[in-house]
Amino acid sequence: MSAVQRANTWEISDSEEERDENKPSSCVTLDQDTCANESNTTAASGSASGRPGDRSISAAGEKKKRRRTREEVQEEQESRRAATEKRRQEKNQLKEEKLQEQQRRREAALRVSLLKPENFIKSLTLQIHAALLRDAGCDVLLGTLDGLQWRKHIENQGLPNSISWTRQALQTEDEAKNGVIEEDQVLMVISHNEFEDMVTSHKTETNQSAPIGDVYEEAESLLQHLYKYLNKTSRKFVTILVISHQQRSGSGDEDNFDFHLNQHHLDTEGLLVHLQLYWNVSVNFLFGWQEVTDHVVAVTKALSKRPYKALCGDPDLGFCMDGSWSAGVRVDRDGRGLDQVWTRQIQQLNRVSPALAKAVTSVYPSPSLLLQVYEELPSEEERRRLLADLTVVGGAKERRVGLELAGRIYRLLTSQNPHLLLD
């Protein structure tokens, strides 16, 4: 507007007519520019005047959006906390289970270690009757036990002249009395004269037709004490060790002692049979206390090995590896399982795989059928070659049984020579 007013005050000369003609256009142009600037200014002011409303709307929207986001974040945080707590509980549970499993393994390893013979023998205690100490030869037994550092206890109860074993009870055993378990093996060590008294006592009872095991109140002998002990206790295996101070004869029999009274030999045999059949009591004749000591040591070692063998469950054939071979084959009454026995019988031959054995047993399910076919063939050469062309199923290449194995199976079933080498 100032530019327009300034143009109105100017004086226009004749010489500058053309320039004056251009002046209004420039003024118009200036006016247009000024109008444009004013319009821009108006628009800017209009926009500036409308910004507070827009800010309030956008702020309300942002506020509303922020509230929703906080709720979602809060829910998300709660879910994360719950997931974290669940993972923590699962981790603690797995850790607890792992600790329990490790504890069970340690207890199992400790239990197995305690059952090993070298450790289990430390829990055994030999109960030696005080009556045995009257014999000077008992010092050999006591000295050996002291040298082996085995525990022993002298008592005056139970079966006279006896040696028994007790052990500490394990945690899994509930039948213990005061934490002690009595083993089922009992040794009764007597002299030759005491054994003769037992023979005489048995002969007296037999002649008087007394019931088996009947006890007389007159001067009880060791035999009558033995009957009382066996009637009172069950599941006990008593072995009588008879000590003789005479040299053995060269006959080699089990009861090969030269007794002073040979006329009582039949009575002695009668007592041995009576004890074995009616009371399950065996009698061993030993020479001197050294053999008695060796017998006691052997029984003690056997008792120490028994729990570990029961735990391991040794197979009947100790040289077989664990698996199907040691398990054997079950044969039912209807004959089920005989084909497996026949297959394993062929597998016992050297260099015979299960596939080769199966190729034979699938065609001839039993040895009797194969023997019948052998008998029907006219020549021995045909019998030897009978199984050679059987196809063996399995493997990358097709193969046959072959002449070598066919000949071995033929010799196995038809040979009459027990010393013949099949391979």
Residue pairs with C-beta under 8 A, 6 or more apart in sequence:
1 34
3 27
3 30
3 31
3 34
4 27
4 30
4 31
7 23
7 27
12 20
111 170
111 171
111 172
112 308
112 311
113 119
114 120
114 123
114 170
115 307
115 308
115 311
116 308
117 301
117 304
117 305
117 308
118 304
120 167
120 304
120 307
120 308
121 150
121 300
121 301
121 304
122 151
123 167
123 168
124 150
124 151
124 165
124 166
124 167
124 183
124 300
124 303
124 304
125 151
125 152
125 153
125 165
125 166
125 167
126 145
126 150
126 151
126 152
126 153
126 163
126 164
126 165
126 296
126 300
127 152
127 153
127 155
127 158
127 162
127 163
127 164
127 165
127 166
128 138
128 141
128 142
128 152
128 153
128 154
128 155
128 163
129 154
129 155
129 156
129 158
129 159
129 160
129 161
129 162
129 163
130 154
130 155
130 156
131 156
131 160
131 161
132 138
132 141
132 161
132 163
132 189
133 154
135 191
135 289
137 243
137 288
137 289
137 292
138 289
140 289
140 290
140 292
140 293
141 289
141 292
141 293
141 296
142 152
144 293
144 297
145 152
148 297
150 300
158 164
158 229
159 186
159 188
159 225
159 226
159 229
159 238
160 188
160 222
160 225
161 188
161 189
161 190
161 194
161 222
162 186
162 187
162 188
162 189
163 186
163 187
163 188
163 189
163 296
164 182
164 183
164 185
164 186
164 187
165 182
165 183
165 185
165 299
165 300
165 303
166 180
166 181
166 182
166 183
167 180
167 181
167 183
168 179
168 180
168 181
169 175
169 176
169 179
169 180
169 181
173 181
175 181
183 303
184 235
184 236
184 237
185 237
185 239
185 299
185 303
186 236
186 237
186 238
186 239
187 238
187 239
187 240
187 241
187 295
187 296
187 299
188 222
188 226
188 238
188 239
188 240
188 241
189 241
189 243
189 292
190 198
190 222
190 240
190 241
190 242
190 243
191 242
191 243
192 242
192 243
192 244
192 245
192 246
192 257
192 259
194 222
195 240
195 242
196 259
196 261
196 264
197 221
197 222
197 223
198 221
198 222
198 223
198 226
198 271
199 264
199 267
199 268
199 271
200 221
200 267
201 221
201 223
201 224
202 223
202 267
202 270
202 271
202 274
203 267
203 270
205 214
205 216
206 270
210 216
212 274
212 278
213 227
213 230
213 231
213 278
213 279
214 227
215 224
215 227
215 228
216 224
226 238
226 279
226 281
227 279
229 236
229 238
230 236
230 238
230 279
230 281
237 280
238 279
238 281
239 281
239 282
239 283
239 284
240 275
240 281
240 282
240 283
240 284
241 284
241 286
241 292
241 295
242 283
242 284
242 285
242 286
243 286
243 287
243 288
243 289
243 292
244 257
244 285
244 286
244 287
245 287
245 288
246 257
246 258
246 287
247 287
248 256
248 257
248 287
249 256
249 257
249 258
254 285
255 268
255 272
255 285
256 285
257 285
259 265
259 268
272 283
275 281
275 282
275 283
276 282
276 283
284 295
286 292
286 295
315 322
315 326
315 327
316 326
316 328
317 326
320 326
329 337
329 340
329 341
329 344
330 337
331 337
331 338
331 341
338 366
339 361
339 365
339 366
342 361
342 365
342 366
342 367
343 354
343 357
343 358
343 361
344 357
345 367
346 352
346 356
346 357
346 360
346 361
346 409
347 353
347 354
347 357
349 405
349 408
349 409
349 412
349 422
349 423
350 422
350 423
351 405
351 423
352 405
355 392
355 393
355 394
355 395
356 392
356 401
356 405
358 393
359 390
359 391
359 392
359 393
359 401
360 370
360 387
360 390
360 401
360 409
363 390
364 370
364 373
367 413
370 409
370 413
371 413
371 414
373 386
374 383
374 386
374 410
374 413
374 414
377 383
377 386
383 410
383 414
384 403
384 406
384 407
384 410
385 403
385 406
386 406
386 410
387 401
387 405
387 406
387 409
387 410
388 400
388 401
388 402
388 403
388 406
389 400
389 401
390 400
390 401
391 398
391 399
391 400
392 398
392 399
392 400
392 401
408 422
408 423
411 420
411 422
412 422
